[in-house]
């Protein structure tokens, strides 16, 4: 058995070798590429934020991009309604490189075509579609929930310039984006506006672009430059406007007095927005003093806000007009309340200042002394075309003495008749003088004089004809040449005189234009005299018609019976 086993050959175990086929390289490479894409996509995914809008118009999930400075930094991944259904919540997946945009004060808005006061924007979205714009904030605090803006912001973060606050009585025609002007050059615009807590004023935020923001100082004056400022006064017709844009969207202008430029101010410094340039550039008014006046004539053209002048200087304005009754005279009178600013007369009041009395008593003492020397209030016409009136405080010569109560509240300023009262008397005097002119007798005498002149001219013409006949006879008598020459010159002289007289005769003939024009002129003067007589009668019956117009005619007896 051993011999046989020894003679048998030992089995040989053959080991199989594995060979890597090239076909497996394809799926391996594909797997590596897929893994790398997954890793890159995972690393490229930034934070996911939510933005609330009032509407989702123009937004689509997976299609609407998010852009910052025209660079796509994310994509809208979802759109849903809020829990109460009042808003639309848009989910945005930002890129990892845009993670620093998710700050608390970052602003988002939908960019779509818009037409506003600042022009047309978002025109490129007509072809590419709407997208969400981003304005990065400056805060370091991170947020994942935002409230989107319904309109693009007026000022982007990092824009060079500064913001300032304005306080106005009303908004007028101003709006977000309304321009701000300096010397008629646009240097900024209105950013926002809102009512204050009490609702008494409007607070506006404006932005002045750099380097023009350095033009704003502590003494800068702002005023509303909206629309057109039209005035018709003693200096004629005036029309002022900043630009055509202010007619549509309003505008604000500012300037700094050259005599008091002031110093630099920090950002968000508050200022007051005046109604116009005149009010803005006027010096500070200081405390106001209320005065009362009584007038015995109707004051239809005296409106609230009419100026009060003292020796030609604007010192206040009219604040009230009321009808009053005087039992002593049994006549109605007009009570006019005015507000004067003594600070505007600081150069005059310094001569009457007393340190031992309060300011109100000092003003009363000043008025008492001036009234004693003839200071009176008058109503005068500011413009004959518009019928506007104003109050003037002037010294009236030979004014009668009146009592002035310094302790009265309010103080009552005595009045005197002004130009309106004298106007009726002057017109009546002119009409009376015109009525005294004997136009009829003047016309008759003129006709007689013209007739006599016509007879005289006829006699001169016959005399000239007899001279011509005499010269012809002398010529036939064959006088010496010297005498003939003298007679010829005399004949020429008489011929010239005859032509002149013919011209005068033609001008004064019955059918001549001169005589006709003279007759028409006399008739026009007569009609004017009748019109002035009618005007005098009307003013005598209704003196108030100078201000209120011609009264209606009373109904006739037949109309009353009907």
For each residue, the residues with C-beta under 8 A, 3 or more apart:
1: 4 5
2: 5 6
3: 6 7
4: 1 7 8
5: 1 2 8
6: 2 3
7: 3 4
8: 4 5
9:
10:
11:
12:
13:
14:
15:
16:
17:
18:
19:
20: 24
21: 24
22: 25
23: 26
24: 20 21 27 28
25: 22 28 29
26: 23 29 30
27: 24 30 31
28: 24 25 31 32
29: 25 26 32 33
30: 26 27 33 34
31: 27 28 34 35
32: 28 29 35 36
33: 29 30 36 37
34: 30 31 37 38
35: 31 32 38 39
36: 32 33 39 40
37: 33 34 40 41
38: 34 35 41 42
39: 35 36 42 43
40: 36 37 43 44
41: 37 38 44 45
42: 38 39 45
43: 39 40 96
44: 40 41 95 96
45: 41 42 93 95 96
46: 74 93 94 95 96 97 98 99
47: 94 99 102 144
48: 77 91 92 93 94 144
49: 91 92 94 102 143 144 145 146
50: 89 90 91 92 144 145 146
51: 89 90 92 108 132 146 147 148
52: 82 87 88 89 90 145 146 147 148
53: 56 59 87 88 90 110 148 150
54: 87 88 150
55: 88
56: 53 59 79 88 90
57: 110 112 130
58: 64 110 112 125 129 130
59: 53 56 64 76 79 88 90 110 130 132
60: 63 64 76 79 129
61: 64 76 77 78 79
62: 75 76 77
63: 60 76 129
64: 58 59 60 61 75 76 129 130 131 132
65: 72 74 75 76 131 132
66: 72 73 74 75 76 92 94 108 131 132 134
67: 70 71 72 73 111 131 132 133 134
68: 71 73 98 101 133 134 136
69:
70: 67
71: 67 68
72: 65 66 67 75
73: 66 67 68 94 95 97 98 101 134
74: 46 65 66 92 93 94 95 98
75: 62 64 65 66 72 92 93
76: 59 60 61 62 63 64 65 66 79 90 91 92 132
77: 48 61 62 91 92 93
78: 61 90 91
79: 56 59 60 61 76 88 89 90 91
80: 88 89 91
81: 85 87 88 89
82: 52 85 86 87 88 89
83:
84: 87
85: 81 82
86: 82
87: 52 53 54 81 82 84
88: 52 53 54 55 56 59 79 80 81 82
89: 50 51 52 79 80 81 82
90: 50 51 52 53 56 59 76 78 79 132 148
91: 48 49 50 76 77 78 79 80
92: 48 49 50 51 66 74 75 76 77 132
93: 45 46 48 74 75 77
94: 46 47 48 49 66 73 74 98 99 101 102
95: 44 45 46 73 74 98 99
96: 43 44 45 46 99
97: 46 73
98: 46 68 73 74 94 95 101
99: 46 47 94 95 96 102
100: 103 136
101: 68 73 94 98 106 134 136
102: 47 49 94 99 106 142 143 144
103: 100 106 136 137 138 139 140 141 142 143
104: 137 139 141 142 143
105: 137 138 139
106: 101 102 103 134 135 136 137 143 146
107: 134 135 137 146 149 153 157
108: 51 66 132 133 134 135 146 148 149
109: 132 133 148 149 150 151 152 153
110: 53 57 58 59 130 131 132 133 148
111: 67 121 122 125 130 131 132 133 152
112: 57 58 122 125 130
113: 120 121 122 123 125 126
114: 120 121 122 151 152
115: 119 120
116: 119 121 177
117: 175 177 178 245 248 249
118: 121 177 189 249
119: 115 116
120: 113 114 115 123
121: 111 113 114 116 118 152
122: 111 112 113 114 125 130
123: 113 120 126
124: 127 128
125: 58 111 112 113 122 128 129 130 131
126: 113 123
127: 124
128: 124 125 131
129: 58 60 63 64 125
130: 57 58 59 64 110 111 112 122 125
131: 64 65 66 67 110 111 125 128
132: 51 59 64 65 66 67 76 90 92 108 109 110 111 148
133: 67 68 108 109 110 111 152
134: 66 67 68 73 101 106 107 108
135: 106 107 108 153 156 157
136: 68 100 101 103 106 157
137: 103 104 105 106 107 157
138: 103 105 157
139: 103 104 105
140: 103
141: 103 104
142: 102 103 104
143: 49 102 103 104 106 146
144: 47 48 49 50 102
145: 49 50 52
146: 49 50 51 52 106 107 108 143
147: 51 52
148: 51 52 53 90 108 109 110 132
149: 107 108 109 152 153
150: 53 54 109
151: 109 114 176
152: 109 111 114 121 133 149
153: 107 109 135 149 156
154: 176 177 189 190 191 192 207
155: 159 161 163 191 207
156: 135 153 159
157: 107 135 136 137 138
158:
159: 155 156 207 209
160: 209 210 211
161: 155 188 207 208 209 210 212 213
162: 207 208 210 213 216 267 268
163: 155 191 205 206 207 208 267 268
164: 205 206 208 216 265 267 268 269 270 271
165: 203 204 205 206 268 269 270 271
166: 203 204 205 206 222 252 270 271 272 273
167: 196 201 202 203 204 270 271 272 273
168: 171 172 201 202 204 224 272 273
169: 201 202 275
170: 202
171: 168 174 193 202 204
172: 168 224 226 250
173: 178 226 227 249 250
174: 171 178 190 193 204 224 226 249 250 251 252
175: 117 178 190 249 250
176: 151 154 190 191 192 193
177: 116 117 118 154 189 190 249
178: 117 173 174 175 189 190 226 246 249 250 251 252
179: 186 188 189 242 243 245 246 249 251 252
180: 186 187 188 189 190 206 208 251 252 253 254
181: 184 185 186 187 225 242 243 251 252 253 254
182: 185 187 212 215 253 254 255
183: 255
184: 181 242 243 253
185: 181 182
186: 179 180 181 189 243
187: 180 181 182 208 209 212 215
188: 161 179 180 206 207 208 209 212 213
189: 118 154 177 178 179 180 186 206 207
190: 154 174 175 176 177 178 180 193 204 205 206 252
191: 154 155 163 176 205 206 207
192: 154 176 204 205
193: 171 174 176 190 202 203 204 205
194: 202 203
195: 199 201 202 203
196: 167 199 200 201 202 203
197:
198: 201
199: 195 196
200: 196
201: 167 168 169 195 196 198
202: 167 168 169 170 171 193 194 195 196
203: 165 166 167 193 194 195 196
204: 165 166 167 168 171 174 190 192 193 273
205: 163 164 165 166 190 191 192 193
206: 163 164 165 166 180 188 189 190 191 252
207: 154 155 159 161 162 163 188 189 191
208: 161 162 163 164 180 187 188 212 213 215 216
209: 159 160 161 187 188 212 213
210: 160 161 162 213 214
211: 160 214
212: 161 182 187 188 208 209 215
213: 161 162 188 208 209 210 216
214: 210 211 264
215: 182 187 208 212 220 254 256
216: 162 164 208 213 220 254 265 269
217: 220 256 261 262 263 264 265
218: 262 263 264 265 269
219: 256 257 260 261 262
220: 215 216 217 254 255 256 262 271
221: 254 255 256 257 271 274 280 281
222: 166 252 253 254 271 272 273 274 280
223: 252 253 254 273 274 275 276 277 279 280
224: 168 172 174 250 251 252 273 274 275 276
225: 181 241 242 246 250 251 252 253 277
226: 172 173 174 178 246 250 251
227: 173 241 246 247 250
228: 239 240 241 247
229: 238 239 240 241 276 277
230: 237 238 239
231: 237 238
232: 236 237 238 383 385 386
233: 236 238 382 383
234: 382 383
235: 238
236: 232 233
237: 230 231 232
238: 229 230 231 232 233 235
239: 228 229 230
240: 228 229 277
241: 225 227 228 229 244 246 247
242: 179 181 184 225 245 246 251 253
243: 179 181 184 186 246 251
244: 241 247 248
245: 117 179 242 248 249 251
246: 178 179 225 226 227 241 242 243 249 250 251
247: 227 228 241 244
248: 117 244 245
249: 117 118 173 174 175 177 178 179 245 246
250: 172 173 174 175 178 224 225 226 227 246
251: 174 178 179 180 181 224 225 226 242 243 245 246
252: 166 174 178 179 180 181 190 206 222 223 224 225 273
253: 180 181 182 184 222 223 225 242 277
254: 180 181 182 215 216 220 221 222 223
255: 182 183 220 221 277 280 281
256: 215 217 219 220 221 260 261 262
257: 219 221 260 261 281
258: 261
259:
260: 219 256 257
261: 217 219 256 257 258
262: 217 218 219 220 256 265
263: 217 218
264: 214 217 218
265: 164 216 217 218 262 269
266: 269
267: 162 163 164
268: 162 163 164 165
269: 164 165 216 218 265 266
270: 164 165 166 167
271: 164 165 166 167 220 221 222
272: 166 167 168 222
273: 166 167 168 204 222 223 224 252
274: 221 222 223 224 277 279 280
275: 169 223 224 279
276: 223 224 229 279 280
277: 223 225 229 240 253 255 274 280 281
278: 281 282
279: 223 274 275 276 282
280: 221 222 223 255 274 276 277
281: 221 255 257 277 278
282: 278 279 285
283: 343 344
284: 343
285: 282 288 341 343 344
286: 341 342 343 344
287: 341 342 343 359
288: 285 316 339 340 341
289: 339 340 341 342 360 363 411
290: 319 337 338 339 410 411
291: 337 338 339 340 367 410 411 412 413
292: 335 336 337 338 410 411 412 413
293: 335 336 337 338 377 391 412 413 414 415
294: 324 326 333 334 335 336 412 415
295: 299 333 334 336 379 415
296: 331 333 334
297: 334 379 420 421 543 544
298: 334 544 547 548
299: 295 302 321 334 336 379 389 547
300: 387 547 548
301: 381 386 387 388 389 547
302: 299 306 318 321 336 379 389 390 391
303: 306 318 388 389
304: 318 319 320 321
305: 317 318
306: 302 303 317 318 382 388 389 390 391
307: 314 316 317 318 390 391
308: 314 315 316 317 318 338 339 340 390 391 392 393
309: 312 313 314 315 390 391 392 393
310: 313 315 340 345 392 393 394
311: 393 394
312: 309
313: 309 310 344 345
314: 307 308 309 344
315: 308 309 310 340 341 344 345 393
316: 288 307 308 338 339 340 341
317: 305 306 307 308 338 339
318: 302 303 304 305 306 307 308 321 336 337 338 390 391
319: 290 304 337 338 339
320: 304 335 336 337
321: 299 302 304 318 334 335 336 337
322: 334 335 337
323: 332 333 334 335
324: 294 332 333 334 335
325: 331 332 333
326: 294 329 330 331 332 333
327: 330
328:
329: 326
330: 326 327
331: 296 325 326
332: 323 324 325 326
333: 294 295 296 323 324 325 326
334: 294 295 296 297 298 299 321 322 323 324
335: 292 293 294 320 321 322 323 324
336: 292 293 294 295 299 302 318 320 321 379 391
337: 290 291 292 293 318 319 320 321 322 410
338: 290 291 292 293 308 316 317 318 319 391 413
339: 288 289 290 291 308 316 317 319
340: 288 289 291 308 310 315 316
341: 285 286 287 288 289 315 316 344
342: 286 287 289 345 346 349 359 363
343: 283 284 285 286 287 346
344: 283 285 286 313 314 315 341
345: 310 313 315 342 348 349
346: 342 343 349 350
347: 350
348: 345 351 352
349: 342 345 346 352 353 362 366
350: 346 347 353
351: 348
352: 348 349 362 365 366 369
353: 349 350 362
354: 357 362 365
355:
356:
357: 354 361 362 365
358: 361 362
359: 287 342 362 363
360: 289 363 364
361: 357 358 364 365 406
362: 349 352 353 354 357 358 359 365 366
363: 289 342 359 360 366 367 411
364: 360 361 367 368 406 407 411
365: 352 354 357 361 362 368 369 406
366: 349 352 362 363 369 370
367: 291 363 364 370 371 375 404 406 411 413
368: 364 365 371 372 404 406
369: 352 365 366 372 373
370: 366 367 373 375 395
371: 367 368 374 375 376 402 404 413 414
372: 368 369 401 404
373: 369 370 395
374: 371 395 396 397 398 399
375: 367 370 371 393 394 395 396 413
376: 371 393 394 395 396 399 413 414 415 416
377: 293 391 392 393 413 414 415 416
378: 391 392 393 394 396 415 416 417 418 419
379: 295 297 299 302 336 389 390 391 392 418 420
380: 389 390 391 392 418 419 420
381: 301 384 387 388 389 419 420
382: 233 234 306 386 388 389 390
383: 232 233 234 386 387 388
384: 381 387
385: 232
386: 232 301 382 383
387: 300 301 381 383 384 547
388: 301 303 306 381 382 383
389: 299 301 302 303 306 379 380 381 382 420
390: 302 306 307 308 309 318 379 380 382
391: 293 302 306 307 308 309 318 336 338 377 378 379 380
392: 308 309 310 377 378 379 380 418
393: 308 309 310 311 315 375 376 377 378 413
394: 310 311 375 376 378
395: 370 373 374 375 376 399
396: 374 375 376 378 399 416
397: 374
398: 374
399: 374 376 395 396 402 416
400:
401: 372
402: 371 399 414
403:
404: 367 368 371 372 412 414
405: 408 411 412
406: 361 364 365 367 368 411
407: 364
408: 405 411 412
409:
410: 290 291 292 337
411: 289 290 291 292 363 364 367 405 406 408
412: 291 292 293 294 404 405 408
413: 291 292 293 338 367 371 375 376 377 393
414: 293 371 376 377 402 404
415: 293 294 295 376 377 378
416: 376 377 378 396 399
417: 378 420 421 422
418: 378 379 380 392 421 422
419: 378 380 381 422 423
420: 297 379 380 381 389 417 423 424 546 547
421: 297 417 418 424 425
422: 417 418 419 425 426
423: 419 420 426 427 546
424: 420 421 427 428 539 543 546
425: 421 422 428 429
426: 422 423 429 430
427: 423 424 430 431 535 536 539
428: 424 425 431 432 536 539 540
429: 425 426 432 433
430: 426 427 433 434 532
431: 427 428 434 435 532 533 535 536
432: 428 429 435 436 536
433: 429 430 436 437
434: 430 431 437 528 529 532
435: 431 432 529 532 533
436: 432 433
437: 433 434 442 529
438: 441 442
439: 442 443 522 525 526 529
440: 443 444
441: 438 444 445
442: 437 438 439 445 446 522
443: 439 440 446 447 522
444: 440 441 447 448
445: 441 442 448 449
446: 442 443 449 450 518 522
447: 443 444 450 451
448: 444 445 451 452
449: 445 446 452 453
450: 446 447 453 454 508 515
451: 447 448 454 455
452: 448 449 455 456
453: 449 450 456 457 508
454: 450 451 457 458 505 508 509
455: 451 452 458 459
456: 452 453 459 460
457: 453 454 460 461 501 504 505 508
458: 454 455 461 462
459: 455 456 462 463
460: 456 457 463 464 498 501
461: 457 458 464 465 498 501 502 505
462: 458 459 465 466
463: 459 460 466 467
464: 460 461 467 468 494 497 498
465: 461 462 468 469
466: 462 463 469 470
467: 463 464 470 471 490 491 494
468: 464 465 471 472 491 494
469: 465 466 472 473
470: 466 467 473 474
471: 467 468 474 475 487 488 490 491
472: 468 469 475 476
473: 469 470 476 477
474: 470 471 477 479 483 484 487
475: 471 472 478 479 484 487
476: 472 473
477: 473 474
478: 475
479: 474 475 483 484 487
480: 483 484
481: 484 485
482: 485 486
483: 474 479 480 486 487
484: 474 475 479 480 481 487 488
485: 481 482 488 489
486: 482 483 489 490
487: 471 474 475 479 483 484 490 491
488: 471 484 485 491 492
489: 485 486 492 493
490: 467 471 486 487 493 494
491: 467 468 471 487 488 494 495
492: 488 489 495 496
493: 489 490 496 497
494: 464 467 468 490 491 497 498
495: 491 492 498 499
496: 492 493 499 500
497: 464 493 494 500 501
498: 460 461 464 494 495 501 502
499: 495 496 502 503
500: 496 497 503 504
501: 457 460 461 497 498 504 505
502: 461 498 499 505 506
503: 499 500 506 507
504: 457 500 501 507 508
505: 454 457 461 501 502 508 509
506: 502 503 509 512
507: 503 504 512 514 515
508: 450 453 454 457 504 505 512 514 515
509: 454 505 506 512 515
510: 515
511: 515 516
512: 506 507 508 509 515 516
513: 516 517
514: 507 508 517 518
515: 450 507 508 509 510 511 512 518 519
516: 511 512 513 519 520
517: 513 514 520 521
518: 446 514 515 521 522
519: 515 516 522 523
520: 516 517 523 524
521: 517 518 524 525
522: 439 442 443 446 518 519 525 526
523: 519 520 526 527
524: 520 521 527 528
525: 439 521 522 528 529
526: 439 522 523 529 530
527: 523 524 530 531
528: 434 524 525 531 532
529: 434 435 437 439 525 526 532 533
530: 526 527 533 534
531: 527 528 534 535
532: 430 431 434 435 528 529 535 536
533: 431 435 529 530 536 537
534: 530 531 537 538
535: 427 431 531 532 538 539
536: 427 428 431 432 532 533 539 540
537: 533 534 540 541
538: 534 535 541 542 545 550
539: 424 427 428 535 536 542 543 545 546
540: 428 536 537 543
541: 537 538
542: 538 539 545 550 551
543: 297 424 539 540 546
544: 297 298 547 548
545: 538 539 542 548 549 550 551
546: 420 423 424 539 543
547: 298 299 300 301 387 420 544
548: 298 300 544 545 551
549: 545
550: 538 542 545
551: 542 545 548
552:
553:
554:
555: 559 560
556: 559 560
557: 560 561
558: 561 562
559: 555 556 562
560: 555 556 557
561: 557 558
562: 558 559
